[in-house]
Amino acid sequence: HSHHPRGYCLFGDTVNTASRMESNSMAGRVHCSEFTAVHMRKHGPKIVLESRGFIDVKGKGRMQTFWVNGESTVDQPAIVSEAFRRVNSTGIVSNAS
């Protein structure tokens, strides 16, 4: 008769990145990765994102991160990031200029 654990503890890239975003954030601010920011821009075009620049994230290296600053009351939100100038119609960041 073998012993099977009744609970599971799952960790992966998403959980680790979220933990790093929290530990590198500031009180009262919402901090997200570039991957999340690109998807937020695609699916929530009125969400205002502000580039925080690059930070060193333990276990991930240098990452471009963003502050989520609420919703815009105008049609096009102000986004402070060169990366978003390269987002194509699929919402994927392209390296092409």
N, C-alpha and C positions, 0 to 999 in steps of 0.2 A: 504494500500500500504506500503510494507516494504522497507527499505533502504538496498541495497546491496553494499558492498564496491567494487570499481572497481580495486583495486590492492591488492596484497597479499605479505606478508612478511614471507618467509619460513626460519625456523631455525631448525636445527637438530644436531645430533652428528657430522656429517661431517663438517658442517659449523662452529660449535663451536671448534672442534679440529683444523681445519685450522686456525682459529683466534688465538688460543693458540700457535700454531707452529710459526705463524708470530710474536706474541708479545714476544716469548721467543727466537727468532732467533737473528742473528747478521747481520749487513749490508753486502749485497753482497753474502750472503750464502743462500742455499736452505735447509730447515729444514723439516723433515717429521717424521711421527709416525712410530712405528714398523710395524703396519698393512700395511701401504703404502710401507715401505721398503721391506717387504716380497713379495708383489706383483710386485714391480719394479724389484726385483731380479729374479723372475720367468719369467717375460715378457720382461725384458731388461737386460739379463745377463752380458752385458758389462758395465752397469752403476756401477760406483764405489760408494759404500756407506761406510761411516765411522760412527761408533757408537759414539754418543755424551755422552752415559751413560744415567743414569736416572735423570729426572728432575721432580720437582713438578709442576703440571699443574692445575691451578684453575678449579674446577668443575670436574676434571678427576682423581686427585690423582697422584701418581708416575707413570711416563710413560718412557719407553725406547724410545729414539729418535735417529735420524740419520741425518748426513749431506750428501747431494748428491753432490759428487765431480766430476761430469762430466762422460765421457766415457773412458774406458780402451782401450789401443791399443793392449793389449795382450788378449789371449783367456779367461783367468780366472781373473776377477778383484780381487783386494785385498779388503776384507771386514773384518773390525775389529769388530767382534761381536760373542760372544758365541751363541747367538740366531740363527745365520745363520748356525752354525754347526749342529743345530737340525732341520733344515727345511727339511721336507720329500719331496717326488717326487710331491706331490700336491701343494707344496708351502706354506703349513700351518706349523706354528711353533709348534713343539711337545715338551712336557715337559719331554719326555723320553730321556735318554742319549744315 
